[in-house]
Amino acid sequence: MNKLISVLPLIAAILILSGVQLSAQTATDTLEIKETVLNYLEGLETNSPERVEKAMHPDLAKRIIEKNEDDVDYPSDMTAASLIGFSKKFDFTLFYKADVDVDAPMQTDIQIYDVSEGIATVKAETNKFEFIDYIHLGKFDGEWKIVNILWAWTGSTNKWMNK
């Protein structure tokens, strides 16, 4: 153990001198990631396609695991274009939790799990929507964009699949 401790300064020096860049999450990254996630979720609630589009990378893949008529699980996909289209007129109050106060402001819990080398992993849920999102973001030309969303219903019933 003592040998390892004595070698650590040498390893650090080699990394510094070799030009290896070590990047970490900055306070600005944290704010920008949260703003991006809020643009997505608040954009849905307020039917603001501009906010949703600002948050999304054009190659977005949004997925949920569903069951087909044979009770076999499969991923159901949505693109950025379809999500932006839905955000124009879809009644997202249909996705509200049963006991939600529709007039209450939306509160969003955003947990940033990791930020490294221009990518981030986030979990987001709101006091209103009956779903949870696991989100991957990437930093493109200095802007954080949502690239992937894997989501699931959180309510006791899935009002869309259990018709």
C-alpha positions in Angstrom: 0.0 0.0 0.0 2.8 2.4 0.8 4.4 1.7 -2.6 1.1 2.7 -4.3 0.9 5.9 -2.3 4.4 6.8 -3.2 3.8 6.2 -6.9 0.6 8.3 -7.1 2.5 11.7 -7.5 4.5 10.2 -10.3 1.4 9.0 -12.1 -0.2 12.4 -11.7 2.9 14.1 -13.0 3.0 11.8 -16.1 -0.7 12.6 -16.8 -0.2 16.3 -16.5 3.0 16.3 -18.7 1.4 14.0 -21.3 -1.3 16.5 -22.0 -4.2 14.2 -20.9 -7.2 16.4 -20.3 -9.3 15.5 -17.3 -12.7 17.2 -17.4 -15.3 17.4 -14.8 -18.8 18.8 -14.4 -18.8 22.5 -13.9 -21.5 24.7 -12.3 -22.3 26.0 -15.7 -22.8 22.5 -17.1 -25.2 21.7 -14.2 -27.3 24.8 -14.9 -27.4 24.2 -18.6 -28.3 20.5 -18.3 -31.1 21.4 -15.9 -32.3 24.1 -18.2 -32.3 21.6 -21.1 -34.4 19.1 -19.2 -36.8 21.8 -18.1 -37.2 23.0 -21.7 -38.3 19.4 -22.6 -40.7 18.8 -19.7 -42.1 22.2 -19.3 -42.3 22.5 -23.1 -44.6 19.4 -23.1 -46.8 20.8 -20.3 -47.2 24.2 -21.9 -47.4 23.0 -25.5 -44.3 25.0 -26.4 -42.7 23.2 -29.4 -39.9 25.8 -29.5 -38.8 24.8 -26.0 -39.0 21.1 -26.8 -37.1 21.5 -30.0 -34.4 23.6 -28.2 -33.8 20.7 -25.8 -33.7 17.9 -28.4 -30.9 16.7 -30.7 -32.5 16.1 -34.1 -31.5 12.4 -33.8 -33.3 11.9 -30.5 -34.5 8.4 -29.7 -37.2 8.3 -27.0 -38.2 4.8 -26.0 -40.5 3.0 -23.6 -40.8 -0.8 -23.1 -44.3 -2.0 -24.1 -45.9 -5.3 -24.6 -47.4 -6.5 -27.8 -50.7 -8.5 -28.2 -48.7 -11.7 -27.5 -47.5 -10.2 -24.2 -43.9 -9.9 -25.5 -41.8 -6.9 -24.5 -40.5 -4.5 -27.2 -39.1 -1.0 -27.3 -41.5 1.6 -28.7 -39.7 4.5 -30.3 -40.4 8.2 -30.8 -38.2 10.7 -32.7 -37.5 14.3 -32.1 -39.8 15.3 -34.9 -42.7 13.4 -33.6 -42.2 14.6 -30.0 -42.0 18.2 -31.2 -45.1 17.6 -33.3 -47.0 16.3 -30.3 -45.9 19.3 -28.2 -47.9 21.6 -30.5 -51.4 20.5 -29.6 -51.4 17.3 -27.6 -53.2 17.5 -24.2 -50.4 16.4 -21.9 -52.7 16.8 -18.9 -53.8 13.3 -19.9 -50.4 12.2 -18.6 -51.0 13.8 -15.2 -51.1 11.8 -12.0 -54.7 11.1 -10.8 -54.5 13.2 -7.7 -52.5 16.2 -9.2 -53.6 19.8 -8.8 -53.7 20.9 -12.4 -53.3 24.5 -11.4 -50.2 23.9 -9.3 -46.9 24.9 -10.8 -44.9 21.9 -12.1 -42.0 21.0 -9.9 -39.3 18.9 -11.5 -36.7 16.7 -9.6 -33.6 16.5 -11.8 -30.9 14.2 -10.6 -27.6 14.4 -12.5 -25.9 11.1 -12.1 -22.8 11.8 -14.2 -21.2 14.4 -16.4 -18.0 13.5 -18.3 -16.3 14.4 -21.5 -19.4 16.2 -23.0 -22.0 13.6 -22.0 -24.4 13.4 -19.1 -26.9 11.0 -17.5 -29.9 12.4 -15.8 -33.1 11.1 -14.1 -36.1 13.5 -14.2 -39.6 13.3 -12.7 -42.3 15.8 -11.9 -45.0 16.3 -9.4 -47.5 16.2 -12.3 -46.6 13.7 -15.0 -47.2 10.0 -14.4 -43.9 9.0 -15.9 -40.2 9.0 -15.2 -37.4 9.8 -17.7 -33.8 8.6 -17.8 -32.1 11.0 -20.1 -28.7 11.0 -21.9 -27.5 14.4 -23.1 -24.5 15.4 -25.2 -22.8 18.8 -25.6 -22.9 19.8 -29.3 -21.2 23.1 -30.3 -21.3 24.3 -26.7 -25.0 23.4 -26.1 -26.5 20.5 -24.1 -29.0 18.5 -26.2 -31.1 15.4 -25.2 -30.0 12.5 -27.4 -31.8 9.5 -25.6 -34.7 9.2 -23.3 -35.8 5.9 -21.8 -39.0 6.4 -19.9 -41.6 4.4 -18.0 -45.0 4.9 -16.5 -45.0 5.4 -12.7 -48.7 5.2 -12.0 -50.5 2.1 -10.8 -52.2 1.9 -14.2 -51.1 2.7 -17.7 -54.0 4.5 -19.1 -52.7 4.2 -22.7 -51.9 0.4 -22.8 -54.6 -0.9 -20.5 -57.6 0.4 -22.4 
